[in-house]
């Protein structure tokens, strides 16, 4: 694997992780807006309560 290929792969992996995190945040926000309690949202999404607090601000 060349250095350029390695960098490209690392960039793709980073982008995938960012996309997954964005999706988890969107799901958590929707759950909270639907009235699901914070503890359930934390358990389902794996986000912290601090993350949830930032979503609502």
N, C-alpha and C positions, 0 to 999 in steps of 0.2 A: 504494500500500500504506500502510495506516495504521500508526501506531506500535504499536498493540496487535497488529496482524497480524504485524508484524516481530518483536516480542517472542515471540509464539506460535511463529513459524517457528524462531527461534533456540532456543527451549526444546525443540522437537521434534528439531532437529538435534543438540543437546547430549545429549538422551536416547538418540538413536540411536547416537551415538558411545560413550556409556557402556555401552549394551547390547552393542555389538560388542566392546568391550574385555573385558567380563565373559565373553563367549563364548570369546574367545581364551584367557583365563586358565583357564577350565574345560577347554578342549581340552588345553592345555599340562599341566595337573595330571593329567588322565587319561592322557596320553601318558607322563608321568614315572612314574606308578604302574604302568603296563604294562611298564616297564623300558626304554623308548626313551631313548637317550642324550641328554644336554642339548644337544649341538651340533645334533642333528637337530631337536629341539623348537624351538630358537632359530631355525633356518633355516625351518622350516615355519610357525611362528606369528608370526615377526617380533618376538617379545619379546626382551628382553635377558637375559643370564645373571643379572643382579641381580633381575629380575622373577621368574625361576624360583626363585631362592634364597628369596625371600619367600613363594612358594607353599608351599614345603615346611616352613616354620617355623610 
